[in-house]
Amino acid sequence: MQSTKLEPGEIARAACVYVAGHRGMVGSSIWRRLERLGFTNLRGRTRQELDLLDAEAVGRFYRDNKPEYVFVAAAKVGGILANDTQPATFLYENLQIQNNLIHGAFKAGVRKLLFLGSSCIYPKYAPQPIPEEALLTGLLEPTNEWYAVAKIAGIKMCQAYRRQHGCQFISVMPCNLYGVGDNYHPSNSHVIPGLIRRFHEAKVAGHSTVACWGSGSPRREFLFADDLAEACVALMSRYDEEAPLNVGAGADITIRELAEAVREAVEFQGTIEWDASRPDGTPRKLLDCSRIRALGWKPSTSLEHGIRLAYRDFLEQQHAGAPR
């Protein structure tokens, strides 16, 4: 294809679309994308309005609202520390959420569902870049295997409902994500929002150094959440296969290089000290995105620009009260 963008297909703009997790970083990005495209019949519920751990409540929501399309962007998420210290919570809650949403969509006759997984589903020592076929070919990274097992179950559940019931359920596997609406918690955030908060607080306090976990040598790939949202909305109408589809930036950098990029964006003038006693996680994680590239999509937000947008979001959240 000549185009570098995967354009959305002809889903009626008046179709009822449910975005599960619409207040989260990914869900809110999908919501904004749908609004920009002119969708007028969107459904979203906060955790207080709809407990996704409650199968009966989810069933009632489906019956009352009758969504035609569902984006499953709701999940229990967190960084290495949160995954490592709350394995039961991550496994149980993610299994419950996706089971209720996927099975509920089947029972309600939803036309199509898109399940958002994670690149952590792939083996710790998968070939690089990681093709979709690497799924279940090796051991997982121990620090987030509970979350990964739940996400693998979600992929397999979508495949099972396709095979047994003919459901149009698809799965998308993004790389590490960041963006507007991220979680900047000091202990359970992911790497970019965690670094943003750490460097900002050090700058404000006038500290001369910032401590970062690990050796800084692992390589990671990062995608701005709005770019993922653009791909997901298009794939909802353009992709209909059983195999999960990788969505990534197409390039990776070391955590040390990432920390320097965040330090520059925040304008912290001090130095970085690396604590090698802390875990590094998977040595490298770069997705093979040749399949989605062949469909005509690639991201449009550079990492440098995306980090600046994320820092601005952090400052806006801080000004509004406290960062998420």
Stockholm file with secondary structure:
# STOCKHOLM 1.0

chainA/1-324         MQSTKLEPGEIARAACVYVAGHRGMVGSSIWRRLERLGFTNLRGRTRQELDLLDAEAVGRFYRDNKPEYVFVAAAKVGGILANDTQPATFLYENLQIQNNLIHGAFKAGVRKLLFLGSSCIYPKYAPQPIPEEALLTGLLEPTNEWYAVAKIAGIKMCQAYRRQHGCQFISVMPCNLYGVGDNYHPSNSHVIPGLIRRFHEAKVAGHSTVACWGSGSPRREFLFADDLAEACVALMSRYDEEAPLNVGAGADITIRELAEAVREAVEFQGTIEWDASRPDGTPRKLLDCSRIRALGWKPSTSLEHGIRLAYRDFLEQQHAGAPR
#=GR chainA/1-324 SS CCCSSCCCCCCCTTSCEEEETTTSHHHHHHHHHHHHTTCCCEECCCTTTCCTTCHHHHHHHHHHHCCSEEEECCCCCCCHHHHHHCHHHHHHHHHHHHHHHHHHHHHHTCSEEEEECCGGGSCTTCCSSBCGGGTTSSCCCGGGHHHHHHHHHHHHHHHHHHHHHCCCEEEEEECEEECTTCCCCTTTSCHHHHHHHHHHHHHHHTCSEEEEESCSCCEECEEEHHHHHHHHHHHHHHCCCSSCEEECCSCCEEHHHHHHHHHHHHTCCSEEEEETTSCCCSSEECBCCHHHHHTTCCCCCCHHHHHHHHHHHHHHHHHHSCCC
#=GC SS_cons         CCCSSCCCCCCCTTSCEEEETTTSHHHHHHHHHHHHTTCCCEECCCTTTCCTTCHHHHHHHHHHHCCSEEEECCCCCCCHHHHHHCHHHHHHHHHHHHHHHHHHHHHHTCSEEEEECCGGGSCTTCCSSBCGGGTTSSCCCGGGHHHHHHHHHHHHHHHHHHHHHCCCEEEEEECEEECTTCCCCTTTSCHHHHHHHHHHHHHHHTCSEEEEESCSCCEECEEEHHHHHHHHHHHHHHCCCSSCEEECCSCCEEHHHHHHHHHHHHTCCSEEEEETTSCCCSSEECBCCHHHHHTTCCCCCCHHHHHHHHHHHHHHHHHHSCCC
//
